[in-house]
Amino acid sequence: MPRIKIDHNKCTGCRHCEIACSLNHVTGVANPRRARIRVFREGNVFFPVIAGPFVDAACTSKLNIKVGDQVYDMCLLCRASCPQKPFFIEADTGFPLKCDFCGIPPNPSCVRWCNSGALELIDD
């Protein structure tokens, strides 16, 4: 089953993935708010997060996660869209966004446009 592997150490924060995703899903519209991927920044580190399933309840198991020498709030890396993290809800319609790998067979725009190699389509 294909999945997108993210190497946070390679992400430069260019956000080309967000633009490519929005252009793929809404013809002629380069709007990162419509993308199924978002790049978050924590200090000097960038975290691409791909939209996963929508859940209508907030998580009850919030944890901290250690990446390298830094400790981060797990919400930053969670893919789910929930009431406390509505980043993957389309602003105009309230429609929850979820990565669809840009079709069948999977050919994600975000992976194709990632110049740094932070995103990679792999088969598990």
C-alpha positions, 0 to 999 in steps of 0.5 A: 500500500503506497504512502507518503514518507516525510523526512522533516529534516529535509523540509526547507519550508518552501511550501511548494507542496501546498501550492501543487496540491491546491492546483491539483484539486482546484483547477487554476487556484493556487491557494494553500488553504485548499491544500491537503498538506500543510507545512508548519513551523516550529522554530527553525524546523518545518513539519509537512503534515498530510491531511488524514481522516476527519474526527468530530471529537478532540483527541484524549491522548495528547502526548509530546514527541521527541524529534532529535533533541526537541520535544514537540506537541503531538498535535503538531504532527497529527494528521487528523482534523478535529475541532481543536485542529481545523487546519484541514477544513476548507474555509469556504465550505466547511468540507473536511479535506483528506489526501487522496494521493492525487488519483489512481494510481497514486501520483501525489503532486506534493511529492512531484514538486518537492525539491528538497526530497522531504516527501517520497512516495513509498510502498509498504 
